Amino acid sequence: MPMLPFFARFSFGYYLNIVFYIVVFAITIRILLDNRSPTWSLAMLLALYFLPVIGIPLYFLGGVNWKKRKIVKHIPERIFKSNLGDLIQRQQDFLSNVPSEYENDSVKNVRMLLNSSGAILTMDNIMQVYEEGEDLFRDLLEKLEEAERSIHMEYFIWRSDELGEQIREVLTRKAAEGVEVRLLFDGVGCFRMMSRRYKLRLRRAGIQIRYFLDPLSPFSGWLLNYCNHRKIVVVDGQTAFMGGMNIGSEYIDGGKRFDTWRDIHMRFKGESVGLLQAVFLADWENSGGKVEDESVYINTEPDTEGDLAMQIVTSGPDSDWHSLKDLFFNLISNANEEVLIASPYFIIDEAIEEAMVTAALAGVTVRIIMAGPPPDKWVPFWVAQTYYERLIEAGVEFYQYRKGFFHSKYIVADGKVATAGTCNMDLRSLQLHYEINAVIYDAVEAEKFRSIFEENLTDCRKVSLEELENLGFLKKLRNSIFRIIAPLL
């Protein structure tokens, strides 16, 4: 038998194995050099070595440290600085020389958010809070009808259902009147939510449509783990809406799965609208859209008689800092009397967990409302159960909402400061998603959120240690397994 050439003695599988080991080695070095939390690093390495078919794609989908390698070029902070630079500088000058009598937790919070995400403290705002989708969308449709120059809308989920059709009809009329209409959809959240006919009718009406990180695009499809979870509407640069409600009839009637839907959304007038507009413009440009002059859309001198102090805070996987996670940590750690937390999901890291434990052990009342069974997603619900025992033993109180689906996202600290928006109390929102929250420094407005929380408690069931002890070995094991890979979900 003739001898094969040397290079032919090795099969294709041999070379494939070599490539595989090189990739695994390179990813291992990258994970170690990123110096992220030991929990995340260990979870990633376990998946990489024991489930490589899953671990390698998971790393590229959700493991790359985008703080060092930006996903997007334009972040809202840049537009803040370009169009509101003088205001930022005045605040930085003031905060660097605050008299000692003003040095309190709120001032520290303002300074942290200004330095970490360019979150300008605005003082002239008016805010309206919505608990019901019916009330929100009635007012939203009215405001869209009143638009004269521009309508900018950005949503994680947008359905072409009955509500979506109502909004499309209004937008079509406004576009025909010459109003500039821009719609920005998250590529993952809106995937298969709208019919082709619906999108075609929007485009034919002259409405501009973009997708943020389109999963079907060869350039951004591999980034589908990083979603734009923001919900923003800005009309004529004067009025804005932001919060937890997407475009879908379930936010009004609960949909097919739930009898009711509990949520929080807000309407703003004042300088904060300019900040929300800047966030939209940054996201629009990052989605391939063009904006010739950003300043045209940002009103730096709004006509309002409001006196509400607030900051608009953004966060994303490639922001310099995890601003919203730091905000939550600060509110919990600095509370002296009470912390009320509303979130449909509850998957936290060690820092937030220790902040809650420390606060509860120090005598601070810590209460958490989350979605109760049946949830919309079972895995996050199972993982949340793994946190209950230690936190309840420390004094934290957990409540599961039972009347319908609970989708509200807000925190109230000591009845003086509140934050609400799109960010859940979970690792995806705190680390992987593009999120936005308002931070309200006003006892009267904070009390409104506190009253909403107390009202929600009447439709909740408190979780007990006895219930956890009776959960069963297999369910506890299932929950713990999912918790190990929670940083990767």
RODO-2510 file (C-alpha; in nm, 4 decimals, decimal comma):
residues 489
     n   res          X          Y          Z
     1     m     0,0000     0,0000     0,0000
     2     p     0,1486     0,3372    -0,0947
     3     m     0,2117     0,5740     0,1932
     4     l    -0,0066     0,8832     0,2221
     5     p     0,1547     1,2234     0,2173
     6     f     0,2286     1,3585     0,5652
     7     f    -0,0441     1,6278     0,5534
     8     a    -0,3027     1,3714     0,4481
     9     r    -0,2549     1,1518     0,7556
    10     f    -0,4702     1,3840     0,9625
    11     s    -0,8457     1,3937     0,9217
    12     f    -1,0655     1,7008     0,9060
    13     g    -1,1789     1,6221     1,2608
    14     y    -0,8200     1,6456     1,3814
    15     y    -0,7861     2,0020     1,2574
    16     l    -1,1306     2,0858     1,3878
    17     n    -1,0225     1,9706     1,7343
    18     i    -0,7169     2,1922     1,7175
    19     v    -0,9328     2,4941     1,6285
    20     f    -1,1731     2,4044     1,9086
    21     y    -0,8994     2,3930     2,1731
    22     i    -0,7500     2,7191     2,0487
    23     v    -1,0906     2,8893     2,0743
    24     v    -1,1531     2,7500     2,4238
    25     f    -0,8059     2,8576     2,5367
    26     a    -0,8509     3,2085     2,3927
    27     i    -1,1933     3,2511     2,5569
    28     t    -1,0526     3,1255     2,8903
    29     i    -0,7743     3,3855     2,8803
    30     r    -1,0252     3,6559     2,7864
    31     i    -1,2566     3,5622     3,0758
    32     l    -0,9671     3,5709     3,3227
    33     l    -0,8335     3,9052     3,1959
    34     d    -1,1774     4,0692     3,2127
    35     n    -1,1650     4,0344     3,5953
    36     r    -1,5419     4,0225     3,6296
    37     s    -1,7230     3,8778     3,9302
    38     p    -1,6024     3,5315     4,0396
    39     t    -1,9601     3,4009     4,0185
    40     w    -2,0009     3,5058     3,6556
    41     s    -1,6513     3,3905     3,5584
    42     l    -1,7007     3,0500     3,7198
    43     a    -2,0413     3,0034     3,5543
    44     m    -1,8935     3,0929     3,2168
    45     l    -1,5934     2,8623     3,2577
    46     l    -1,8140     2,5722     3,3709
    47     a    -2,0335     2,6146     3,0652
    48     l    -1,7279     2,6483     2,8423
    49     y    -1,5569     2,3274     2,9615
    50     f    -1,8478     2,0976     3,0440
    51     l    -2,1011     2,2155     2,7846
    52     p    -1,8770     2,3616     2,5116
    53     v    -2,1435     2,3357     2,2412
    54     i    -2,3521     2,5748     2,4525
    55     g    -2,0729     2,7597     2,6341
    56     i    -1,8900     2,8956     2,3294
    57     p    -2,2016     3,0505     2,1670
    58     l    -2,3120     3,1818     2,5087
    59     y    -1,9838     3,3664     2,5490
    60     f    -2,0111     3,5404     2,2143
    61     l    -2,3832     3,6105     2,2619
    62     g    -2,3681     3,7419     2,6176
    63     g    -2,0237     3,7112     2,7663
    64     v    -1,8135     3,9701     2,5861
    65     n    -1,7241     4,2645     2,8109
    66     w    -1,8703     4,5474     2,6058
    67     k    -1,7532     4,8138     2,8466
    68     k    -1,4136     4,7696     2,6817
    69     r    -1,5454     4,6961     2,3318
    70     k    -1,8422     4,9195     2,2522
    71     i    -2,1482     4,7694     2,0827
    72     v    -2,2745     5,1125     1,9785
    73     k    -2,0883     5,4301     1,8874
    74     h    -2,3281     5,6881     2,0267
    75     i    -2,4348     5,6866     2,3890
    76     p    -2,6844     5,9336     2,5415
    77     e    -2,4117     6,0921     2,7544
    78     r    -2,2465     6,2279     2,4380
    79     i    -2,5634     6,4058     2,3303
    80     f    -2,6123     6,5325     2,6871
    81     k    -2,2664     6,6880     2,6756
    82     s    -2,3050     6,8237     2,3211
    83     n    -2,6379     6,9967     2,3775
    84     l    -2,6549     7,0463     2,7546
    85     g    -2,2866     7,0831     2,8371
    86     d    -2,3216     7,4179     3,0169
    87     l    -2,5862     7,2778     3,2480
    88     i    -2,3718     6,9723     3,3257
    89     q    -2,0714     7,1897     3,4055
    90     r    -2,2730     7,4152     3,6379
    91     q    -2,3948     7,1127     3,8274
    92     q    -2,0487     6,9644     3,8552
    93     d    -1,9162     7,2945     3,9879
    94     f    -2,1955     7,3104     4,2454
    95     l    -2,1601     6,9498     4,3544
    96     s    -1,7844     6,9797     4,3966
    97     n    -1,8394     7,2581     4,6508
    98     v    -2,1590     7,1614     4,8295
    99     p    -2,1757     7,3161     5,1805
   100     s    -2,1554     7,0566     5,4574
   101     e    -2,5177     7,1128     5,5625
   102     y    -2,6295     6,9890     5,2178
   103     e    -2,4106     6,6783     5,2201
   104     n    -2,6751     6,4080     5,2461
   105     d    -2,7644     6,0841     5,0749
   106     s    -2,9623     6,2538     4,7971
   107     v    -2,6722     6,4820     4,7061
   108     k    -2,4389     6,1819     4,6972
   109     n    -2,6835     6,0035     4,4713
   110     v    -2,7111     6,3026     4,2363
   111     r    -2,3323     6,3313     4,2174
   112     m    -2,2835     5,9611     4,1499
   113     l    -2,5378     5,9544     3,8658
   114     l    -2,4033     6,2742     3,7119
   115     n    -2,0490     6,1354     3,7105
   116     s    -2,1404     5,7822     3,5997
   117     s    -2,3962     5,8518     3,3259
   118     g    -2,4188     6,2274     3,2750
   119     a    -2,7606     6,2254     3,4425
   120     i    -2,8414     6,5952     3,4753
   121     l    -3,0518     6,7024     3,7724
   122     t    -3,3478     6,8967     3,6326
   123     m    -3,5663     7,1058     3,8627
   124     d    -3,8698     7,2241     3,6661
   125     n    -4,0567     6,9050     3,5841
   126     i    -4,4187     6,7924     3,5997
   127     m    -4,4911     6,4185     3,6206
   128     q    -4,8058     6,2109     3,5952
   129     v    -4,8018     5,8435     3,7009
   130     y    -5,0171     5,5770     3,5316
   131     e    -5,1098     5,2444     3,6881
   132     e    -5,3565     5,1330     3,4212
   133     g    -5,2842     5,0793     3,0529
   134     e    -5,6249     5,2103     2,9529
   135     d    -5,5527     5,5509     3,1073
   136     l    -5,2014     5,5671     2,9633
   137     f    -5,2910     5,4830     2,6051
   138     r    -5,5935     5,7142     2,6060
   139     d    -5,3659     6,0076     2,6959
   140     l    -5,0901     5,8893     2,4630
   141     l    -5,3261     5,8772     2,1642
   142     e    -5,4547     6,2256     2,2488
   143     k    -5,1021     6,3649     2,2657
   144     l    -5,0067     6,2000     1,9352
   145     e    -5,3105     6,3633     1,7741
   146     e    -5,1855     6,7029     1,8949
   147     a    -4,8359     6,6636     1,7446
   148     e    -4,7286     6,9445     1,5118
   149     r    -4,3602     6,8786     1,4311
   150     s    -4,2227     6,5435     1,5461
   151     i    -4,3166     6,2109     1,7041
   152     h    -4,0391     5,9846     1,8279
   153     m    -4,1332     5,6431     1,9692
   154     e    -3,9030     5,3665     2,0966
   155     y    -4,0310     5,0338     2,2298
   156     f    -3,9038     4,6909     2,3299
   157     i    -4,2302     4,5253     2,2187
   158     w    -4,4758     4,6634     1,9622
   159     r    -4,7657     4,4438     1,8547
   160     s    -4,9832     4,4889     1,5485
   161     d    -5,2944     4,4105     1,7537
   162     e    -5,5957     4,6300     1,8203
   163     l    -5,3941     4,8860     2,0156
   164     g    -5,1157     4,8806     1,7585
   165     e    -5,3707     4,9495     1,4844
   166     q    -5,5146     5,2467     1,6737
   167     i    -5,1685     5,3979     1,7082
   168     r    -5,0807     5,3243     1,3439
   169     e    -5,3917     5,5072     1,2253
   170     v    -5,2991     5,8171     1,4265
   171     l    -4,9369     5,8091     1,3105
   172     t    -5,0470     5,7698     0,9500
   173     r    -5,2662     6,0806     0,9742
   174     k    -4,9923     6,2831     1,1403
   175     a    -4,7359     6,1790     0,8791
   176     a    -4,9781     6,2905     0,6065
   177     e    -4,9976     6,6297     0,7802
   178     g    -4,6188     6,6652     0,7567
   179     v    -4,5265     6,5592     1,1095
   180     e    -4,1942     6,3755     1,1206
   181     v    -4,2566     6,0278     1,2660
   182     r    -3,9709     5,8012     1,3728
   183     l    -4,0299     5,4555     1,5228
   184     l    -3,7538     5,2481     1,6803
   185     f    -3,8156     4,8813     1,7610
   186     d    -3,5941     4,6394     1,9491
   187     g    -3,4959     4,3635     1,7103
   188     v    -3,5517     4,0802     1,9592
   189     g    -3,8493     4,2138     2,1530
   190     c    -4,0430     4,2966     1,8352
   191     f    -3,9450     3,9814     1,6480
   192     r    -4,2633     3,8422     1,4872
   193     m    -4,4796     4,0836     1,6880
   194     m    -4,5865     4,2828     1,3831
   195     s    -4,7272     4,1513     1,0583
   196     r    -4,5462     4,2275     0,7336
   197     r    -4,8566     4,4099     0,6126
   198     y    -4,8535     4,6297     0,9243
   199     k    -4,4899     4,7344     0,8741
   200     l    -4,5483     4,7894     0,5022
   201     r    -4,8396     5,0236     0,5744
   202     l    -4,6215     5,2215     0,8179
   203     r    -4,3494     5,2659     0,5569
   204     r    -4,5922     5,3566     0,2816
   205     a    -4,7324     5,6289     0,5068
   206     g    -4,3869     5,7910     0,5142
   207     i    -4,3081     5,6792     0,8689
   208     q    -3,9408     5,6090     0,9351
   209     i    -3,8719     5,2687     1,0930
   210     r    -3,5479     5,1331     1,2389
   211     y    -3,4524     4,8231     1,4361
   212     f    -3,2072     4,8371     1,7266
   213     l    -2,9607     4,5463     1,6773
   214     d    -3,1741     4,3652     1,4206
   215     p    -3,1368     3,9877     1,4841
   216     l    -3,1810     3,9182     1,1108
   217     s    -2,8928     4,1464     1,0142
   218     p    -2,5540     3,9806     0,9396
   219     f    -2,3856     4,2711     1,1176
   220     s    -2,5834     4,2743     1,4433
   221     g    -2,7664     3,9404     1,4545
   222     w    -2,5027     3,7824     1,6787
   223     l    -2,5713     4,0557     1,9389
   224     l    -2,9281     3,9400     1,9979
   225     n    -2,8576     3,8880     2,3710
   226     y    -2,8286     4,2651     2,4163
   227     c    -3,1760     4,4142     2,3968
   228     n    -3,3000     4,7710     2,3991
   229     h    -3,5551     4,7448     2,6791
   230     r    -3,6436     5,1168     2,6789
   231     k    -3,9951     5,2524     2,6187
   232     i    -3,9875     5,6201     2,5233
   233     v    -4,2240     5,8568     2,3427
   234     v    -4,1378     6,2223     2,2783
   235     v    -4,3884     6,4539     2,1069
   236     d    -4,2702     6,7873     1,9640
   237     g    -3,9821     6,7860     2,2145
   238     q    -4,2294     6,9083     2,4776
   239     t    -4,4015     6,6023     2,6259
   240     a    -4,2573     6,2588     2,6951
   241     f    -4,3803     5,9198     2,8156
   242     m    -4,1561     5,6530     2,9713
   243     g    -4,2029     5,3457     3,1872
   244     g    -4,2794     4,9751     3,1837
   245     m    -4,5651     4,9462     2,9317
   246     n    -4,5023     4,8326     2,5751
   247     i    -4,7433     4,8592     2,2824
   248     g    -4,9831     4,5679     2,3217
   249     s    -5,3443     4,5142     2,4223
   250     e    -5,2375     4,2927     2,7150
   251     y    -5,1256     4,6071     2,8965
   252     i    -5,4926     4,7077     2,8986
   253     d    -5,6832     4,3827     2,9456
   254     g    -5,4200     4,1324     3,0624
   255     g    -5,4102     3,9455     2,7336
   256     k    -5,4840     3,5750     2,6892
   257     r    -5,2857     3,4549     2,9920
   258     f    -5,3804     3,6995     3,2668
   259     d    -5,6980     3,8592     3,3973
   260     t    -5,5239     4,1899     3,4708
   261     w    -5,1879     4,3580     3,4108
   262     r    -5,0266     4,5736     3,6801
   263     d    -4,7681     4,8233     3,5613
   264     i    -4,6218     5,1735     3,6011
   265     h    -4,5710     5,4375     3,3331
   266     m    -4,5053     5,8123     3,3509
   267     r    -4,5679     6,1297     3,1540
   268     f    -4,3255     6,4237     3,1761
   269     k    -4,3041     6,7918     3,0928
   270     g    -4,0018     7,0083     3,1667
   271     e    -3,6268     6,9824     3,1112
   272     s    -3,6344     6,6055     3,1606
   273     v    -3,8059     6,5776     2,8204
   274     g    -3,4874     6,7024     2,6541
   275     l    -3,2921     6,4230     2,8199
   276     l    -3,5405     6,1597     2,7055
   277     q    -3,5199     6,3066     2,3567
   278     a    -3,1407     6,2770     2,3672
   279     v    -3,1670     5,9092     2,4609
   280     f    -3,3977     5,8433     2,1664
   281     l    -3,1688     6,0281     1,9230
   282     a    -2,8651     5,8304     2,0405
   283     d    -3,0506     5,5020     1,9977
   284     w    -3,1811     5,6119     1,6572
   285     e    -2,8316     5,6937     1,5317
   286     n    -2,6990     5,3652     1,6697
   287     s    -2,9647     5,1890     1,4625
   288     g    -2,8444     5,3463     1,1380
   289     g    -3,0737     5,6472     1,1418
   290     k    -2,9548     5,9952     1,0526
   291     v    -3,0099     6,3147     1,2505
   292     e    -2,8731     6,6284     1,0867
   293     d    -2,9106     6,8600     1,3853
   294     e    -2,9854     6,7076     1,7265
   295     s    -3,0340     7,0478     1,8888
   296     v    -3,3499     7,1055     1,6814
   297     y    -3,5277     6,8375     1,8852
   298     i    -3,3920     6,9228     2,2311
   299     n    -3,5702     7,2096     2,4011
   300     t    -3,3342     7,3558     2,6621
   301     e    -3,5894     7,6120     2,7842
   302     p    -3,9240     7,4309     2,8176
   303     d    -4,2368     7,6279     2,8967
   304     t    -4,3450     7,4719     3,2250
   305     e    -4,4199     7,5821     3,5781
   306     g    -4,3213     7,2525     3,7378
   307     d    -4,0877     7,2256     4,0347
   308     l    -4,0150     6,8527     4,0474
   309     a    -3,6449     6,7602     4,0812
   310     m    -3,5390     6,4494     3,8913
   311     q    -3,2684     6,2771     3,6911
   312     i    -3,2978     6,0592     3,3815
   313     v    -3,0541     5,7681     3,4131
   314     t    -2,9499     5,5298     3,1360
   315     s    -2,7536     5,2076     3,1483
   316     g    -2,6358     4,9478     2,8988
   317     p    -2,3798     4,6725     2,8461
   318     d    -2,1274     4,9158     2,7027
   319     s    -2,1890     5,2107     2,9361
   320     d    -1,8809     5,3060     3,1365
   321     w    -2,0576     5,2119     3,4603
   322     h    -2,3578     5,0036     3,5664
   323     s    -2,5374     5,3216     3,6658
   324     l    -2,8761     5,1696     3,7466
   325     k    -2,7287     4,8866     3,9512
   326     d    -2,5243     5,1434     4,1431
   327     l    -2,8397     5,3500     4,1925
   328     f    -3,0313     5,0540     4,3353
   329     f    -2,7379     4,9668     4,5609
   330     n    -2,7179     5,3242     4,6892
   331     l    -3,0900     5,3517     4,7609
   332     i    -3,0908     5,0253     4,9555
   333     s    -2,7649     5,0860     5,1419
   334     n    -2,8451     5,4438     5,2435
   335     a    -3,2022     5,3822     5,3567
   336     n    -3,2681     5,4478     5,7230
   337     e    -3,6300     5,3374     5,7611
   338     e    -3,7831     5,1626     5,4619
   339     v    -3,7115     5,0304     5,1121
   340     l    -3,9994     4,9220     4,8866
   341     i    -3,9073     4,7314     4,5704
   342     a    -4,1411     4,6352     4,2862
   343     s    -4,0110     4,4116     4,0086
   344     p    -4,1634     4,1218     3,8134
   345     y    -3,8322     3,9340     3,8285
   346     f    -3,5712     3,8982     4,1018
   347     i    -3,2234     3,7744     4,0063
   348     i    -2,9509     3,9762     4,1773
   349     d    -2,5756     3,9722     4,2292
   350     e    -2,3828     3,9508     4,5549
   351     a    -2,3581     4,3282     4,5995
   352     i    -2,7328     4,3928     4,5843
   353     e    -2,8016     4,0875     4,7999
   354     e    -2,5599     4,2029     5,0700
   355     a    -2,7082     4,5523     5,0601
   356     m    -3,0532     4,4055     5,1298
   357     v    -2,9257     4,1753     5,4034
   358     t    -2,7340     4,4562     5,5734
   359     a    -3,0288     4,6948     5,5554
   360     a    -3,2718     4,4387     5,6972
   361     l    -3,0355     4,3380     5,9785
   362     a    -2,9959     4,7068     6,0645
   363     g    -3,3703     4,7351     6,1201
   364     v    -3,4676     4,8862     5,7845
   365     t    -3,8000     4,7538     5,6535
   366     v    -3,7295     4,5907     5,3154
   367     r    -4,0347     4,4736     5,1195
   368     i    -4,0349     4,3253     4,7706
   369     i    -4,3312     4,2599     4,5405
   370     m    -4,2723     4,0376     4,2392
   371     a    -4,4837     3,8419     3,9947
   372     g    -4,6569     3,5451     4,1489
   373     p    -4,7514     3,2120     4,0008
   374     p    -4,8245     3,1700     3,7248
   375     p    -4,5490     3,4046     3,5963
   376     d    -4,4916     3,4896     3,2328
   377     k    -4,1517     3,3136     3,2479
   378     w    -4,0927     3,0173     3,4774
   379     v    -3,7099     3,0087     3,4853
   380     p    -3,6668     3,3577     3,6404
   381     f    -3,9418     3,2703     3,8874
   382     w    -3,7585     2,9526     3,9906
   383     v    -3,4267     3,1323     4,0250
   384     a    -3,5860     3,4021     4,2430
   385     q    -3,6853     3,1332     4,4920
   386     t    -3,3187     3,0580     4,5623
   387     y    -3,2762     3,4034     4,7185
   388     y    -3,5767     3,3857     4,9488
   389     e    -3,4427     3,1870     5,2430
   390     r    -3,1349     3,3931     5,3284
   391     l    -3,3060     3,7256     5,2707
   392     i    -3,6178     3,6306     5,4683
   393     e    -3,3996     3,5098     5,7561
   394     a    -3,2349     3,8546     5,7544
   395     g    -3,5764     4,0216     5,7744
   396     v    -3,6577     4,0958     5,4093
   397     e    -4,0258     4,0449     5,3211
   398     f    -4,1244     3,8893     4,9865
   399     y    -4,4724     3,9169     4,8386
   400     q    -4,6073     3,7476     4,5258
   401     y    -4,8753     3,9297     4,3292
   402     r    -5,1760     3,7029     4,2654
   403     k    -5,4449     3,9159     4,0983
   404     g    -5,2868     3,9109     3,7512
   405     f    -4,9438     3,9733     3,6059
   406     f    -4,7193     4,2153     3,7939
   407     h    -4,4889     4,4125     3,5625
   408     s    -4,4194     4,7285     3,7684
   409     k    -4,0593     4,8393     3,8212
   410     y    -3,9871     5,0968     4,0916
   411     i    -3,8118     5,1537     4,4237
   412     v    -3,9074     5,3913     4,7062
   413     a    -3,6484     5,4756     4,9715
   414     d    -3,7520     5,6272     5,3067
   415     g    -4,0555     5,7851     5,1412
   416     k    -3,8321     6,0601     5,0013
   417     v    -3,6732     5,9284     4,6816
   418     a    -3,8254     5,7051     4,4137
   419     t    -3,7018     5,5599     4,0884
   420     a    -3,9187     5,4048     3,8179
   421     g    -3,8752     5,3080     3,4568
   422     t    -3,7804     5,0042     3,2515
   423     c    -3,5175     4,8381     3,4712
   424     n    -3,6090     4,5136     3,6475
   425     m    -3,4346     4,3857     3,9591
   426     d    -3,2533     4,1205     3,7597
   427     l    -2,9126     4,0635     3,6016
   428     r    -3,0339     4,1051     3,2448
   429     s    -3,1669     4,4537     3,3124
   430     l    -2,8769     4,5528     3,5343
   431     q    -2,5995     4,4294     3,3038
   432     l    -2,7142     4,3250     2,9541
   433     h    -3,0074     4,5418     2,8507
   434     y    -3,0254     4,9069     2,7488
   435     e    -3,2470     5,0549     3,0197
   436     i    -3,3743     5,3922     3,1400
   437     n    -3,5168     5,5130     3,4722
   438     a    -3,6293     5,8391     3,6259
   439     v    -3,5058     5,9244     3,9762
   440     i    -3,7488     6,1510     4,1598
   441     y    -3,6298     6,3615     4,4542
   442     d    -3,9611     6,4656     4,6023
   443     a    -4,1402     6,3344     4,9125
   444     v    -4,4875     6,4051     4,7715
   445     e    -4,4238     6,2098     4,4511
   446     a    -4,2390     5,9355     4,6400
   447     e    -4,5429     5,8967     4,8642
   448     k    -4,7570     5,8344     4,5549
   449     f    -4,5387     5,5379     4,4639
   450     r    -4,5508     5,4220     4,8249
   451     s    -4,9317     5,4336     4,8180
   452     i    -4,9346     5,2317     4,4962
   453     f    -4,7090     4,9754     4,6629
   454     e    -4,9360     4,9477     4,9664
   455     e    -5,2358     4,9080     4,7375
   456     n    -5,0592     4,6297     4,5453
   457     l    -4,9848     4,4491     4,8733
   458     t    -5,3560     4,3822     4,9243
   459     d    -5,3447     4,1540     4,6185
   460     c    -5,0290     3,9708     4,7264
   461     r    -4,9393     3,6636     4,9273
   462     k    -4,6425     3,6813     5,1639
   463     v    -4,3745     3,4147     5,1169
   464     s    -4,2873     3,2197     5,4352
   465     l    -3,9870     3,0110     5,5371
   466     e    -4,2185     2,7160     5,5996
   467     e    -4,3294     2,7297     5,2376
   468     l    -3,9665     2,7149     5,1219
   469     e    -3,8870     2,4227     5,3517
   470     n    -4,1753     2,2290     5,1975
   471     l    -4,0711     2,3028     4,8406
   472     g    -3,9155     1,9597     4,7884
   473     f    -3,5647     1,8398     4,7056
   474     l    -3,6057     1,8117     4,3292
   475     k    -3,7574     2,1597     4,2941
   476     k    -3,4825     2,3103     4,5091
   477     l    -3,2198     2,1336     4,2979
   478     r    -3,3868     2,2561     3,9771
   479     n    -3,3911     2,6131     4,1063
   480     s    -3,0260     2,5994     4,2154
   481     i    -2,9108     2,4605     3,8813
   482     f    -3,0772     2,7447     3,6972
   483     r    -2,9268     2,9940     3,9425
   484     i    -2,5746     2,8775     3,8519
   485     i    -2,6294     2,9756     3,4907
   486     a    -2,8437     3,2810     3,5733
   487     p    -2,5589     3,5238     3,4857
   488     l    -2,5620     3,3737     3,1363
   489     l    -2,9400     3,3752     3,0787
***
